Structures are given as C-alpha cells and as structure tokens.
C-alpha cells in the first residue's frame, strides 16, 4: 500500500493537495493501491473528500480510524432530535441558532449547520449550568452522528475532549494542560483499542502509533510518502514498525537561492533533511533539484525525479478554446496569497502596465495565508488600483479562469514544480514566471509558450506583460505553443517516473521481509 501523508484536507486546496489527488487518481488508474492519510479532526471532512471525488476506500483519517467512522452513510440530525421542548423548556430561534430556556433560565444553545439543505440540521450544542456557565459543547459530524464532546472548567477553558464512535462510546480522550512554562499542551488516550488503553504525549506521538497501525496492512513494510513533512515527518521517522519512508520535496529545499551547498534549509524541510538516515527515499520534482540534493547529501537515500503535476493528452485537446474568445487584456495570478507567491510583484508591475494599457485587468485567484490578503488589498488601495486589480478568492473551477485569461503570472520567489504552470499551459494560457529554483524553467519554453523573468525585477515583469498584451498575434502563437508544451507532461510519462520508485521499493521490501522471516 502507498500512503500519502498530509495534515488535513479542505475545500480550498493548495498545490500539494491538488498534487496528491492527481497522484491518487493516477495510481488508481494503474491499479496501484494507495490512500491519502490525514491526522486532523474535522467534522466536514467527508464533505470535502466527496467534493474532491475521493472515495472513502482511498482515504483514511486518524480520528476516523480509531473511532471506526471511516465508512458512514450520510444522515441528517436535526435540532428537534436532540433537544425536546415541553412545559418547562421553551425555545427562541434566531439566525443560525436556537436558544433554549428551562424555567426561564438559559439552558442550551443549539447551533445550526450553515448551508445545510435542512435549515434545522444541527451542528453543535452548548450546555449551561444553573449559573449560566458553559459546561459542555457537543458536536455532530456532517454525516449526522454525535462525534465530539468538549468539557469546560470554571474559567471557561476546555480541559478535556472525548471523540466518539457511532454508539457514543469514547474512543479518544484529549487532555488540555499547562506545562511548567505555563504553555498549553495536549495528551491523548486511546480507550480500549484492540483491548488495550494507550497514552500518548501529544499528537505527534499518536500519529506515530497511527502510522504503525496502517503499516500492518499487506504484511507490513508499506510505502509512506510525506507530503507535508513539518506535520507528518516526526511520526513517520519514529515509527516502531519497518516501512519504506519517502520525503517528498514540493518546494525549494533551501531558504535562499545562492549556494546550493551551504545555504540554510527551508524550515519546512530542515528537520527531515537533518535526519536523512531515517528516510528510504527522496522525491525531487525537477531534474535540477535532484542534482542539487545529490550534490549536497549524496545518493543515500536515493533521490527520485518525479514530477508533481501532469495532464492527460485527451484533456489538453478538450481544453482548447479559440484565442478570440478570451477576455481582452485579462491577466490572472493563480496561487494562494502567500509571501513566497509574491502577489505584490504582480500588483506593482500592473501599476506600470495600466499606464500603457488602461483597460487591462488583473485577477488574483486563491485563498489567503494569514494576513497576506489584507496586506495585498492595502497595497492595491495605496496604488489606487482598486478598479483594475480584483481579488477573486478560491475557486473549484480554475479551468474557467484559465480559459478566460490572455496571460497568466507566477512571479514566485520559491517553487518546486508548480501545478499552476502545467494546468495553465494545458489550457493554452501563456505564463510569465520567475526563473528560480525550481520548476518554471523546467516547464515553460522561454520566448515560445511563456516568458521567464528575473525575481525582484518589477519593471521586467511589467515589460513582459506589456509586450504580450500589445502584440496579439504573438500572444495567440504563444497560446498555441502552450497547448503543445503541456503534452510534455502527461500522465503516461509521469507514471513511468513513478515506476523507478515502485521497483526500488519492491526490491527493498522483498529483502526486508525475507530477513524478518529468518
């Protein structure tokens, strides 16, 4: 079994989640057993996976696993099923909640699930004691069952949480406490797991145990691919069972871009790269990154060059739209709003673009990390670009965005093998991207299907945009070349790259299992 390890899965997905889903579909297509694995508790998780067309057979979450709730048919629990009214209990409905009073004192507040088809569907209930203090919160999974109880102390803080199975039995206990430094910490307890109670010092420790349980499938020594190593790496490196562990580099492994042999490490990968003896393989999405990793750390563990993004040849043909149907002078920047994606570069460049092409529009597509969205909006306001630079948020139909636009931007300062470049090219969208480590130069054909720019060169970025938008014949030719360029990155030749890792892992598994059998 191949397990793709992640922290969470949400409706708004980054490139990593997009790459995981693509990979899962590729493996399914070739009958390679695989599952996406997450470890964060979320009440709407299976709504998210259903929306992404991920079946429960190909997805496993830590809390689902230990609570036995992976495969549950969707049901609807309404507030009237949970709280009864009578002579001494009255209710008052307002907005998305119902407040209950018992003998004219606050008794319960039921919160309704926003956006649900049934307006009475319950999300959670807040319980009060005779003094009006909150004592408990109960939460219902979006599939309709009670899944979590939270208990509050006299100060109004959660001190204990109980995660439940379908019968309401406690399967996981989470204890909140303060350590000697007065910092909040958590411990976890598995109740009666296979007849034994287990205590864990934090989520990492519980995650390690979870991975060990998954590794018992198919006789052991399964393949675990860490897609978010900051969150999943510790548990993977500390497994007590023997497995094939792969560090997947989705981004530049270095924090700087000057000296591949001595630059400090990207914080997301530092812990794992400093413990390479715990890994059995590394995936680098570009050939140049593979060479740079091998130059610094050698070939133990082996480094596999496997791209993280690809297209189907049939989809590229289906994506084609006449260039004349694209919105005139529309430029798009598709990426989560984050410092490394440098939407500020696009915004600053557009100030110069508008002086030459006053009717040009820039659409920024993607959800925001932290306060980056607020900072970008403030920059737009400062430059008086509100009518020309538009924040569009996250969309599940990015194909429509690519098909509408005439030019796409990705002036990032760090990448790995950006999914957006492959997707955009497959929709015939010429891209302008910074020539950085790693990805853009591997994907774009500079001066043919896109343009490579220098990181930090705002004028150069603006000039590239102006050049394409003011030469429509050239831009239309770039669009046609983009379709053709995308065919270099198909699912078939990507699977061939995976085959190298499959073969290596299979040989090592055979040796390990043979040795354990002696």
C-alpha positions as CSV (number, residue, x, y, z in Angstrom):
1,X,0.0,0.0,0.0
2,X,1.1,3.6,-0.8
3,X,0.1,6.1,1.8
4,X,0.3,9.9,1.0
5,X,0.6,11.7,4.3
6,X,-0.9,15.1,4.9
7,X,-2.1,17.2,7.8
8,X,-5.6,17.9,6.6
9,X,-7.9,18.2,3.5
10,X,-10.1,21.3,3.0
11,X,-12.3,22.7,0.3
12,X,-9.7,25.4,-0.5
13,X,-6.7,23.3,-1.6
14,X,-3.1,24.3,-2.1
15,X,-1.0,22.8,-4.9
16,X,0.1,20.0,-2.5
17,X,-3.4,18.7,-2.0
18,X,-4.1,19.1,-5.8
19,X,-0.9,17.1,-6.5
20,X,-2.0,14.4,-4.0
21,X,-5.4,14.0,-5.6
22,X,-3.9,13.8,-9.1
23,X,-1.4,11.2,-7.8
24,X,-4.2,9.1,-6.2
25,X,-6.2,9.1,-9.5
26,X,-3.0,8.1,-11.4
27,X,-2.3,5.2,-9.0
28,X,-6.0,4.1,-9.2
29,X,-5.8,4.2,-13.0
30,X,-2.9,1.8,-12.9
31,X,-4.3,-0.4,-10.0
32,X,-1.6,0.6,-7.6
33,X,-3.2,0.5,-4.1
34,X,-3.0,3.9,-2.4
35,X,-4.7,6.1,0.2
36,X,-4.4,9.8,1.2
37,X,-3.9,9.9,5.0
38,X,-4.7,12.9,7.3
39,X,-4.4,13.4,11.0
40,X,-6.5,16.4,11.9
41,X,-10.1,16.2,13.2
42,X,-12.7,17.9,11.0
43,X,-16.5,17.5,11.2
44,X,-17.0,18.2,7.5
45,X,-14.0,16.1,6.3
46,X,-16.1,13.7,4.2
47,X,-18.0,16.5,2.6
48,X,-14.6,17.8,1.4
49,X,-13.4,14.4,0.1
50,X,-16.8,13.8,-1.6
51,X,-16.4,17.2,-3.3
52,X,-12.9,16.2,-4.4
53,X,-14.3,12.8,-5.7
54,X,-12.1,10.9,-3.2
55,X,-13.8,7.7,-2.1
56,X,-13.7,6.5,1.5
57,X,-11.8,3.4,0.3
58,X,-8.9,5.7,-0.7
59,X,-8.8,8.0,2.2
60,X,-8.2,7.5,5.9
61,X,-8.1,10.0,8.8
62,X,-6.6,9.3,12.2
63,X,-9.8,10.1,14.2
64,X,-12.0,8.2,11.8
65,X,-9.6,5.2,12.0
66,X,-9.7,4.9,15.8
67,X,-13.4,5.8,16.2
68,X,-14.4,3.4,13.5
69,X,-16.1,6.1,11.4
70,X,-14.4,5.9,8.0
71,X,-17.4,4.4,6.2
72,X,-20.6,6.0,7.4
73,X,-23.6,6.8,5.2
74,X,-24.7,10.4,5.4
75,X,-27.7,11.1,7.6
76,X,-29.3,14.3,8.9
77,X,-29.8,15.0,12.6
78,X,-32.0,18.0,13.3
79,X,-32.1,20.0,16.4
80,X,-35.6,18.6,17.3
81,X,-34.0,15.1,17.5
82,X,-31.6,16.3,20.2
83,X,-33.4,18.8,22.4
84,X,-37.0,18.4,23.4
85,X,-39.3,21.2,24.4
86,X,-42.0,20.9,27.0
87,X,-43.8,22.7,29.8
88,X,-40.5,23.8,31.5
89,X,-38.4,24.2,28.3
90,X,-39.0,26.9,25.8
91,X,-37.1,27.9,22.7
92,X,-36.2,31.1,20.7
93,X,-35.0,30.8,17.1
94,X,-32.7,33.5,15.6
95,X,-30.3,33.5,12.7
96,X,-28.4,30.2,12.8
97,X,-29.1,29.2,16.4
98,X,-31.9,28.2,18.7
99,X,-31.7,29.2,22.4
100,X,-33.5,27.1,25.0
101,X,-34.7,28.2,28.4
102,X,-35.6,26.0,31.3
103,X,-37.8,27.6,33.9
104,X,-36.9,30.9,32.3
105,X,-33.1,30.3,32.8
106,X,-30.6,29.8,30.0
107,X,-30.4,26.0,29.4
108,X,-29.0,25.2,25.9
109,X,-28.0,26.9,22.7
110,X,-28.2,24.8,19.6
111,X,-26.2,26.0,16.6
112,X,-27.5,25.0,13.1
113,X,-25.2,23.9,10.3
114,X,-24.8,26.7,7.9
115,X,-25.5,26.0,4.3
116,X,-27.3,22.7,5.0
117,X,-30.2,21.6,2.9
118,X,-32.3,21.2,6.0
119,X,-32.3,24.5,7.9
120,X,-32.8,22.6,11.2
121,X,-29.7,20.4,10.8
122,X,-27.7,20.6,14.0
123,X,-24.0,21.5,14.2
124,X,-23.3,21.7,17.9
125,X,-25.0,22.3,21.3
126,X,-23.7,24.4,24.1
127,X,-24.7,23.3,27.7
128,X,-25.0,25.6,30.7
129,X,-25.3,25.0,34.4
130,X,-27.7,26.8,36.8
131,X,-25.3,29.8,37.0
132,X,-25.2,30.3,33.2
133,X,-21.6,28.9,32.9
134,X,-20.7,26.8,29.9
135,X,-20.0,23.2,31.0
136,X,-20.0,21.3,27.7
137,X,-20.1,21.5,23.9
138,X,-21.3,18.6,21.8
139,X,-20.6,18.4,18.1
140,X,-22.3,16.5,15.3
141,X,-20.4,15.3,12.2
142,X,-21.8,16.5,8.9
143,X,-22.7,12.9,8.3
144,X,-25.2,13.1,11.1
145,X,-23.7,11.5,14.2
146,X,-22.5,12.9,17.5
147,X,-18.7,12.8,17.3
148,X,-17.2,15.0,20.0
149,X,-17.9,16.3,23.5
150,X,-15.8,19.1,24.9
151,X,-15.8,19.9,28.7
152,X,-15.1,23.3,30.2
153,X,-13.6,24.3,33.6
154,X,-14.8,27.2,35.8
155,X,-12.6,29.7,33.8
156,X,-14.4,28.8,30.6
157,X,-11.4,26.8,29.1
158,X,-11.6,23.4,27.5
159,X,-9.9,20.9,29.7
160,X,-10.9,17.6,28.1
161,X,-12.3,16.3,24.8
162,X,-14.0,13.0,24.0
163,X,-14.1,11.7,20.5
164,X,-16.8,9.1,20.0
165,X,-17.7,6.1,17.9
166,X,-21.2,5.6,16.3
167,X,-22.6,4.2,19.5
168,X,-21.4,7.2,21.6
169,X,-18.5,5.3,23.2
170,X,-15.4,7.3,24.0
171,X,-12.5,6.1,21.7
172,X,-10.0,9.0,22.0
173,X,-9.6,11.3,25.0
174,X,-7.7,14.6,24.6
175,X,-6.5,16.3,27.8
176,X,-5.6,20.0,27.8
177,X,-3.0,21.1,30.4
178,X,-0.3,23.6,31.2
179,X,3.4,22.6,31.4
180,X,5.9,24.1,33.7
181,X,6.4,27.0,31.3
182,X,2.7,27.7,31.5
183,X,2.3,26.7,27.9
184,X,-0.8,24.7,26.8
185,X,0.0,21.1,26.0
186,X,-2.1,18.1,25.0
187,X,-2.0,14.4,25.8
188,X,-4.1,11.7,24.1
189,X,-5.5,8.4,25.3
190,X,-6.9,5.6,23.2
191,X,-9.6,3.8,25.1
192,X,-9.9,0.1,24.6
193,X,-8.1,-0.1,21.3
194,X,-7.9,-3.8,20.5
195,X,-8.5,-4.4,24.2
196,X,-5.7,-2.1,25.5
197,X,-5.6,1.6,26.7
198,X,-2.8,3.7,25.3
199,X,-1.5,7.1,26.5
200,X,0.4,9.5,24.1
201,X,2.4,12.6,24.7
202,X,0.9,14.8,22.1
203,X,-0.5,14.5,18.5
204,X,2.9,13.6,17.0
205,X,3.2,10.6,19.3
206,X,-0.4,9.5,18.5
207,X,0.4,10.0,14.8
208,X,3.4,7.7,15.0
209,X,1.2,4.9,16.6
210,X,-1.5,5.5,13.8
211,X,1.1,5.1,11.1
212,X,2.3,1.9,12.7
213,X,-1.2,0.5,12.6
214,X,-1.6,1.4,9.0
215,X,1.7,-0.4,8.3
216,X,0.2,-3.7,9.4
217,X,-1.7,-3.9,6.1
218,X,-0.5,-6.4,3.5
219,X,2.1,-8.0,5.8
220,X,3.9,-4.7,6.6
221,X,6.7,-2.6,5.0
222,X,4.4,-0.4,3.2
223,X,5.4,2.9,1.4
224,X,4.7,6.2,3.3
225,X,5.2,9.4,1.3
226,X,5.3,12.5,3.5
227,X,3.8,15.4,1.5
228,X,3.8,17.8,4.5
229,X,6.9,16.8,6.4
230,X,6.6,19.5,9.1
231,X,3.4,17.9,10.4
232,X,3.9,14.3,9.5
233,X,7.7,13.8,9.5
234,X,8.2,13.2,13.2
235,X,5.6,10.5,13.4
236,X,7.0,8.8,10.3
237,X,10.6,9.0,11.4
238,X,9.7,7.5,14.8
239,X,7.6,4.5,13.7
240,X,8.3,1.3,15.6
241,X,7.5,-0.9,12.6
242,X,9.6,-1.1,9.5
243,X,8.4,0.8,6.5
244,X,9.7,2.5,3.3
245,X,9.7,6.2,4.1
246,X,9.8,8.9,1.4
247,X,10.5,12.6,1.9
248,X,8.6,14.5,-0.9
249,X,10.0,17.9,-1.7
250,X,7.2,20.1,-3.0
251,X,9.2,23.2,-2.9
252,X,12.8,24.5,-2.8
253,X,14.6,22.7,0.0
254,X,16.7,25.8,0.6
255,X,15.7,29.1,2.2
256,X,18.0,31.1,-0.1
257,X,18.8,30.7,-3.7
258,X,22.6,31.4,-3.8
259,X,24.7,28.5,-2.7
260,X,23.2,25.0,-3.0
261,X,26.0,23.5,-0.8
262,X,25.7,25.9,2.1
263,X,22.5,27.9,2.1
264,X,20.3,27.4,5.1
265,X,17.5,25.0,4.8
266,X,13.8,25.7,4.2
267,X,12.1,25.5,7.6
268,X,9.5,23.1,6.2
269,X,12.2,20.5,5.4
270,X,15.0,21.3,7.8
271,X,14.2,18.7,10.4
272,X,13.8,15.9,7.9
273,X,16.9,16.9,5.9
274,X,18.9,16.9,9.1
275,X,17.7,13.3,9.8
276,X,18.2,11.7,6.4
277,X,19.3,8.4,7.9
278,X,15.6,7.9,8.8
279,X,14.4,8.1,5.2
280,X,14.5,5.5,2.4
281,X,14.0,7.8,-0.5
282,X,13.6,11.5,-1.5
283,X,11.3,12.7,-4.3
284,X,12.6,15.8,-6.2
285,X,10.1,17.1,-8.8
286,X,12.7,18.5,-11.2
287,X,15.9,17.1,-12.5
288,X,17.9,20.1,-11.4
289,X,16.6,19.8,-7.8
290,X,17.6,16.1,-7.8
291,X,21.1,17.0,-8.9
292,X,21.4,19.7,-6.2
293,X,20.1,17.4,-3.5
294,X,22.6,14.7,-4.5
295,X,25.4,17.2,-4.7
296,X,24.9,18.2,-1.1
297,X,23.8,15.0,0.6
298,X,24.9,12.2,-1.8
299,X,22.7,9.4,-3.1
300,X,21.8,7.7,0.3
301,X,18.9,7.8,0.5
302,X,18.3,7.7,-3.3
303,X,16.7,10.7,-4.9
304,X,13.9,10.1,-7.4
305,X,13.0,12.6,-10.0
306,X,9.2,12.5,-10.2
307,X,7.1,15.5,-11.3
308,X,4.2,16.5,-9.1
309,X,1.9,17.8,-11.9
310,X,0.7,16.3,-15.1
311,X,-2.1,16.4,-17.6
312,X,-3.9,13.9,-19.9
313,X,-3.4,14.4,-23.6
314,X,-7.1,14.0,-24.2
315,X,-7.8,16.8,-21.7
316,X,-5.4,19.2,-23.5
317,X,-7.4,18.7,-26.7
318,X,-10.7,19.1,-24.9
319,X,-9.5,22.3,-23.2
320,X,-8.8,24.2,-26.4
321,X,-10.7,27.5,-26.9
322,X,-10.3,29.9,-29.8
323,X,-8.0,32.7,-28.7
324,X,-10.5,35.3,-29.9
325,X,-12.9,34.1,-27.2
326,X,-10.5,35.1,-24.4
327,X,-11.2,38.3,-22.5
328,X,-9.1,41.1,-23.9
329,X,-6.2,42.2,-21.7
330,X,-7.2,39.9,-18.8
331,X,-4.2,38.8,-16.7
332,X,-4.6,36.3,-13.9
333,X,-2.3,35.3,-11.0
334,X,-3.5,31.9,-9.6
335,X,-1.9,31.0,-6.3
336,X,-2.7,31.1,-2.6
337,X,-2.0,34.6,-1.3
338,X,1.3,34.0,0.5
339,X,4.7,35.8,0.8
340,X,6.6,33.4,-1.4
341,X,4.0,33.7,-4.2
342,X,4.7,37.5,-4.4
343,X,1.3,38.8,-5.5
344,X,2.8,42.2,-4.5
345,X,5.1,41.9,-7.5
346,X,2.1,41.4,-9.8
347,X,0.3,44.4,-8.3
348,X,3.3,46.7,-8.5
349,X,4.0,45.6,-12.1
350,X,0.4,46.3,-13.0
351,X,0.7,49.9,-12.0
352,X,3.1,50.3,-14.9
353,X,1.0,48.1,-17.2
354,X,-2.0,50.3,-16.8
355,X,-0.1,53.4,-18.0
356,X,0.2,51.7,-21.4
357,X,-2.9,49.5,-21.4
358,X,-5.6,51.4,-19.3
359,X,-8.3,48.8,-19.8
360,X,-6.1,45.8,-18.5
361,X,-7.4,43.8,-15.6
362,X,-5.5,41.7,-13.1
363,X,-7.4,39.0,-11.2
364,X,-5.8,37.4,-8.1
365,X,-7.2,33.9,-7.5
366,X,-6.5,32.0,-4.3
367,X,-7.2,31.8,-0.6
368,X,-5.0,33.9,1.7
369,X,-2.5,32.7,4.2
370,X,-2.6,34.7,7.5
371,X,-2.8,38.5,6.9
372,X,-1.3,38.4,3.4
373,X,-4.7,39.1,1.8
374,X,-5.1,42.2,3.9
375,X,-1.6,43.4,3.0
376,X,-2.2,42.9,-0.7
377,X,-5.5,44.8,-0.5
378,X,-3.8,47.6,1.3
379,X,-1.2,47.8,-1.4
380,X,-3.8,47.9,-4.1
381,X,-5.5,50.8,-2.3
382,X,-2.2,52.6,-1.8
383,X,-1.5,52.4,-5.5
384,X,-5.1,53.4,-6.4
385,X,-5.7,50.2,-8.5
386,X,-9.0,49.1,-7.0
387,X,-10.8,49.3,-10.4
388,X,-8.1,47.2,-12.2
389,X,-6.8,44.7,-9.6
390,X,-9.5,42.3,-8.4
391,X,-9.4,39.7,-5.5
392,X,-11.4,36.7,-6.6
393,X,-10.8,34.2,-3.8
394,X,-10.7,30.5,-4.2
395,X,-12.5,28.6,-6.9
396,X,-13.1,25.0,-7.6
397,X,-13.4,25.7,-11.3
398,X,-10.0,27.0,-12.1
399,X,-10.3,25.8,-15.7
400,X,-12.8,28.5,-16.4
401,X,-10.3,31.1,-15.2
402,X,-7.5,29.8,-17.4
403,X,-9.8,29.7,-20.4
404,X,-10.9,33.3,-20.0
405,X,-7.5,34.9,-19.5
406,X,-4.9,36.0,-22.1
407,X,-1.8,36.0,-19.8
408,X,-1.0,34.3,-16.5
409,X,1.5,35.3,-13.8
410,X,3.6,33.4,-11.3
411,X,6.4,35.7,-10.0
412,X,7.2,33.4,-7.1
413,X,10.5,33.5,-5.2
414,X,10.3,29.8,-4.4
415,X,8.7,26.8,-6.1
416,X,9.1,23.1,-6.6
417,X,7.3,22.1,-9.8
418,X,4.2,24.4,-9.8
419,X,1.0,22.7,-10.7
420,X,-0.5,26.0,-11.9
421,X,2.1,26.3,-14.7
422,X,1.2,22.8,-16.0
423,X,-2.6,23.5,-15.7
424,X,-2.4,26.9,-17.3
425,X,-0.3,25.6,-20.2
426,X,-2.8,22.8,-20.8
427,X,-5.5,25.5,-21.2
428,X,-3.4,27.4,-23.7
429,X,-2.5,30.2,-21.3
430,X,0.9,31.8,-21.8
431,X,2.6,32.2,-18.5
432,X,5.1,34.7,-17.2
433,X,7.1,33.3,-14.3
434,X,10.3,34.0,-12.4
435,X,13.3,31.9,-13.4
436,X,14.0,30.5,-9.9
437,X,14.9,27.2,-8.3
438,X,12.9,25.1,-9.1
439,X,10.2,24.5,-11.7
440,X,9.5,27.3,-14.1
441,X,12.5,26.8,-16.4
442,X,11.7,23.0,-16.5
443,X,8.1,23.7,-17.6
444,X,7.9,26.9,-19.7
445,X,9.6,27.3,-23.1
446,X,11.0,30.8,-22.7
447,X,10.0,33.0,-25.6
448,X,7.8,30.4,-27.1
449,X,5.0,29.3,-24.7
450,X,5.8,31.7,-21.9
451,X,8.4,34.2,-20.6
452,X,10.9,33.7,-17.7
453,X,11.6,36.8,-15.7
454,X,14.1,37.7,-13.0
455,X,13.0,37.5,-9.4
456,X,12.6,41.0,-7.9
457,X,12.6,42.8,-11.3
458,X,9.2,44.5,-11.3
459,X,10.0,46.6,-14.4
460,X,11.0,43.4,-16.2
461,X,7.7,41.7,-15.2
462,X,5.7,44.7,-16.3
463,X,7.5,44.9,-19.6
464,X,6.8,41.2,-20.3
465,X,3.1,41.7,-19.7
466,X,3.0,44.8,-21.9
467,X,4.9,43.0,-24.7
468,X,2.4,40.2,-24.8
469,X,-0.7,42.2,-24.4
470,X,0.3,44.7,-27.1
471,X,1.3,42.0,-29.7
472,X,-1.9,39.9,-30.0
473,X,-0.6,37.8,-32.9
474,X,2.5,36.8,-30.8
475,X,0.3,36.2,-27.8
476,X,-2.0,33.9,-29.9
477,X,1.0,32.0,-31.1
478,X,2.2,31.6,-27.5
479,X,-1.2,30.2,-26.6
480,X,-1.0,27.5,-29.3
481,X,2.5,26.6,-28.2
482,X,1.3,26.4,-24.6
483,X,-1.1,23.6,-25.6
484,X,1.7,21.7,-27.3
485,X,4.1,22.3,-24.4
486,X,1.7,20.8,-21.9
487,X,1.9,17.5,-23.8
488,X,5.4,17.1,-22.4
489,X,3.9,16.4,-19.0
490,X,1.3,13.6,-19.5
491,X,0.0,11.1,-17.0
492,X,1.7,8.3,-19.0
493,X,5.2,9.6,-18.9
494,X,4.7,10.7,-15.3
495,X,3.8,7.1,-14.3
496,X,7.0,5.9,-15.9
497,X,8.9,8.2,-13.5
498,X,7.0,6.6,-10.6
499,X,7.9,3.1,-11.9
500,X,11.5,3.6,-10.8
501,X,10.5,4.2,-7.2
502,X,8.0,1.3,-7.4
503,X,10.7,-1.1,-8.5
504,X,13.2,0.1,-5.9
505,X,10.7,-0.1,-3.0
506,X,9.5,-3.6,-4.1
507,X,13.1,-4.9,-4.1
508,X,13.8,-3.5,-0.7
509,X,10.5,-4.8,0.7
510,X,11.4,-8.3,-0.5
511,X,14.8,-8.1,1.2
512,X,13.4,-6.7,4.5
513,X,10.5,-9.3,4.7
514,X,12.9,-12.1,3.8
515,X,15.3,-11.0,6.6
516,X,12.5,-10.7,9.1
517,X,11.3,-14.2,8.2
518,X,14.7,-15.8,9.2
